[in-house]
Amino acid sequence: MAIDVLIVDDSAAIRKILHRVLVQADVPLGRVVEAGDGIEALEALKSNKVGLILSDINMPNMDGLQFLSAVKARADIKDVPVIMVTTEGGSSKVMEAVNLGAVGYVRKPFTAEQIKEKLIGII
């Protein structure tokens, strides 16, 4: 069954790479919606129902942690699995994301195999 995915990253290139990696990881993709920050992502979620969110942590306007908090605060989307994709070297922001409800994280640069491993049991 195809899954609709929201990819949130301030880099259009990273969004395209994540899309390609999902295809390489044999994820049964439906629609892929993209957003450049948390504000755009919340707006996109008003008109797009997704089954998975991949979000960067460091973004302008509304970062990934603020976005994750907003997602988990909304009853209609709080159960959508969120995987953080980050360059964060330290574990404090990653642990904060997990404590906020992220189901996992992947560090940049990532491989299709790493993404696939994170998705096992989620989709």
N, C-alpha and C positions, 0 to 999 in steps of 0.2 A: 504494500500500500504506500502510495506516494506521500511524502511529508513536506509541508510548506515550511520554509525556513526564513528567519529574519537575520541578516548579517549587519552588525552595527560596528563601524570603524570609521575614523575620520580620514583614512587613506583609501581612495577609490581603488588603488592598485591592490591593497590587501584584501578588500572586499572581493575583487575579481579572483585573486589567488584562492581565497577561502571557497568561493563558488567552485572553482576548478578542482580543488582538493576534495570537496564533497563528492563530485562526480567520480574522481579517481578512486575514492574510498567506497564506491558502489552504493552510496546512500540513495535510496529510491526517492529522488527529488520531485516535488511538485513545483509550486511557485517559489521563487527566491526573491525576497523583498530586501532592499538595501537602504541603510540610513547612515548619515555621516556623524551623528552624535545621538545622545540619549533623547533629546527633545524631538528630533526627527523620528526616532524609533518609536516613541510613545504616540506620536501623530500617526505613524504607519500602522500601529497596532489598533487604532480606532476603526480602520477599514479593512484590515487584513488579519484573518485568523491563522496563526501559525502553530506548528507543533514542536518547534525548536528555535532557540535564539542563540546565536554566537555573537558575543560582544567583547570589544576591546575594553580595557580599563581606562587608559589615559586618552581622553578626548576633550575638546573644547566644549563650552556651553553647559553640557551636563555629562559628567564622566560616567564610566561604566558602573561604578558603585552606586551613584545616585540613581542611575537608570534601573539597576537591579532592585534597589529599594522601592522605587516607584512601581515596578512590575509586581513585586511580591505584596504590595499594598492594595493591588486591584483584584477583587474577587474573580473577575472574569478571565484573568490571565495569570494568576499567581501560581497555577500548577504547570505552566509551560516550562520545560527544562531549559536552563540557561547555562551555557558553557562560556567561561571567560577565556579570551585569547589575549595574551599580554606579553610585553617585553619586560615586565617587572622582574627584577632579579631577586629582590627581597621577598620574604614570605608574608610580611605583614598585610599588604593589600590583598594578596591572594587568599590569605586566611580570613580576612574581613569579608571577601566575596563569598567564600564558602559559608561563613557564619550568617551572611545575609540570605543564603538560599541557593547559591550557584551549585549545580550538580557536579561541577568539575572545572578544570582549567587546562589550557595548553599554552606553553611558552613559545613565543616567536623566536627564531624561525621554527616552523613545524613541518611535519611530513604528513602525507595522506594516511600513513599507517598510524601515526599518533592520533590524528583526528578520529580515525576508524575505531581505535581502541577506546577512546573516550565515549563513543556513541554506543558501544556494546551495552545492552541492558537499558538504554535510555529511549531508543527509538525502535 
